[in-house]
Amino acid sequence: MSNRPAPTDIDIHPLIAGRWSPRAYAADKPVAHEDVVALLEAARWAPSAYNVQPWRFVVFEKSADPAAFERAFATLVPFNQSWNANA
């Protein structure tokens, strides 16, 4: 992960300054299923708009079911397909 702290005139907490939302994925480095499950568990505890949890996630693992992944990918608008192709 890159270290790209936010340029601010006021000191902010390092975790906030260092927040980064990447849109690039390494196609040659698949994410292990166990890591996906751990990420989803962490995301489940994230706050939501109006605090209307519980969260629901739909996951399509390209390596587990390429056809299902392609069907899901086809539902994305072209902009999202452009950055999501290697997800």
C-alpha positions as CSV (number, residue, x, y, z in Angstrom):
1,M,0.0,0.0,0.0
2,S,1.2,3.5,-0.7
3,N,1.9,6.1,1.9
4,R,0.0,9.2,0.6
5,P,-0.8,11.4,3.6
6,A,-3.4,14.1,3.0
7,P,-1.8,17.6,2.6
8,T,-3.5,19.7,5.3
9,D,-2.9,23.0,7.0
10,I,-4.2,21.5,10.3
11,D,-2.8,18.4,12.0
12,I,-5.2,15.5,11.7
13,H,-4.9,12.0,13.0
14,P,-2.4,9.9,11.0
15,L,-5.0,7.2,10.3
16,I,-7.3,9.8,8.7
17,A,-4.5,11.5,6.9
18,G,-3.2,8.2,5.5
19,R,-6.6,7.0,4.3
20,W,-6.4,6.0,0.7
21,S,-9.0,4.4,-1.7
22,P,-7.1,2.5,-4.4
23,R,-8.7,1.7,-7.7
24,A,-5.9,-0.4,-9.0
25,Y,-5.5,-4.1,-8.4
26,A,-2.7,-6.5,-9.1
27,A,-4.3,-9.1,-11.4
28,D,-1.4,-11.5,-10.8
29,K,-1.9,-11.5,-7.0
30,P,-5.3,-13.1,-6.2
31,V,-6.8,-12.4,-2.7
32,A,-7.2,-15.6,-0.6
33,H,-10.7,-16.5,0.3
34,E,-9.8,-16.3,4.0
35,D,-8.7,-12.7,3.5
36,V,-12.0,-11.8,1.7
37,V,-13.9,-13.2,4.6
38,A,-11.8,-11.2,7.1
39,L,-12.3,-8.0,5.0
40,L,-16.0,-8.6,4.9
41,E,-16.1,-9.1,8.7
42,A,-14.3,-5.8,9.2
43,A,-16.7,-4.0,6.8
44,R,-19.7,-5.5,8.6
45,W,-18.7,-3.4,11.6
46,A,-18.4,-0.2,9.6
47,P,-21.0,2.5,10.3
48,S,-23.6,3.2,7.6
49,A,-25.7,6.1,6.5
50,Y,-28.4,6.7,9.1
51,N,-26.8,3.7,11.0
52,V,-29.2,1.2,9.3
53,Q,-27.0,-1.9,9.6
54,P,-26.9,-4.8,9.1
55,W,-24.8,-4.7,6.0
56,R,-25.3,-7.2,3.2
57,F,-22.5,-8.1,0.7
58,V,-22.6,-10.1,-2.5
59,V,-19.2,-11.5,-3.5
60,F,-18.2,-13.0,-6.8
61,E,-14.8,-14.7,-6.7
62,K,-13.5,-14.9,-10.2
63,S,-11.4,-18.0,-9.5
64,A,-14.2,-19.9,-7.9
65,D,-16.8,-19.2,-10.6
66,P,-15.6,-17.3,-13.6
67,A,-19.0,-17.4,-15.4
68,A,-20.8,-15.9,-12.3
69,F,-18.1,-13.2,-12.1
70,E,-18.6,-12.3,-15.8
71,R,-22.4,-12.0,-15.3
72,A,-21.9,-9.8,-12.3
73,F,-19.2,-7.7,-14.0
74,A,-21.6,-7.2,-17.0
75,T,-24.1,-5.4,-14.7
76,L,-21.5,-2.6,-13.9
77,V,-21.6,0.7,-15.8
78,P,-18.6,1.2,-18.1
79,F,-16.8,3.5,-15.8
80,N,-16.9,0.9,-13.0
81,Q,-15.9,-1.8,-15.4
82,S,-12.8,0.1,-16.3
83,W,-11.3,0.1,-12.8
84,N,-12.9,-3.2,-11.7
85,A,-11.6,-5.4,-14.5
86,N,-8.8,-6.8,-12.3
87,A,-10.7,-6.9,-9.0
